[in-house]
């Protein structure tokens, strides 16, 4: 018994909307990064579901590249968060207005 692709798309849509709400409403940098990860995972769900539906591995390969991109994004993001905390003693993304030009 297989699950229809529509259910994977609905799951992906729900996860993406949760991540989008987190990006738009959170000011904490860690929660912001977690919300971006949710959005990337929603894209991975879609890629793998449609790859399974079409019977090829292209979507799974793209999902692996997306996971590598997510790992790099987390590494850079955590570095930025450490600099934010070191300079401002807070991880609120609205505080560091002095980091601009």
N, C-alpha and C positions, 0 to 999 in steps of 0.2 A: 504494500500500500504506500503510495507516494502522496506527498502534500502538494497541493496545487500552487502554482507560481503566484497567484493572487494573494495568498496568505503571506508569502515572503515579502511581497511588495507592501502589503499593509503593515507588517512588522517593521520593515525598513522605514516606511513613512512615519510611523509612530516614534521610532528611535531618533530619526532625523529631526522631527518636530521638538522632541524633548531636548535634544542638543541645541537646536536653534533658540529655543526659549532660554536655555542656560547661557548662551553667548550674549543674547540681547538683554538679559536682566541681571546677570551677576557682575559684581565688581571685584570679587576675589580672583586673583590670577590663577590660582590652582583650580578652582571650579570652572574658570574660563577654559583652561586647557582640557579638563575632563569633558566639557561640553563639545569641544572641537573633536575630541576622540570619539565621542558618541556619533557625531556627524560622519566621520570617516568610516566607522563601523557600519553605519547604515548604508553607505555606498558599497562597502564590501559585501553586505548581505545581498544587495541587488546584483552585483557582479557575479557572485557565485550562484545565485538562484537562476539567473538567465543563462549562465554557462551550462548549468545542469539541464535546463529546459531545451537548449539548442543542441546539447550533446557534444560540446567541445570544451577544451580547456582554456580558451582565451580569457574568459572572465576570471578564472582562478589565478592565472598568471598576473593579470592586472591587479587582483586583490593582494597578491604577494608584494607587488610593487607599492601598493597603497599602504600596506603594513610597514614596509621599509621607510616610506615617507613619513608615516606616523611616528616611528621610532626616532627619526631625525628631528622631527618637529618637537617631540617631547624633550629631547636632549637640549635643543636650542632654547625652548621655552623654560625649562628648569634653570638654565644658566641665567636667563633674563630675570627670572623670579628671585634667584639668589642675589643678583645685583640690586634688585628693587629692595629686598629685605635688608641688605647690608647698608644701603644708602638712606633708606627712609623708615626703617623699622616697621614696615607694613607691606602687605602684598595687595593692597588696593590699587587697581589699575588707573584710578582717576587722580591719585596723589602726585605721581612724578611728572608734573608739568615742566619742571626745570630740565628734563632730559631732552627737550626739543632744542632746535637750533639756538 
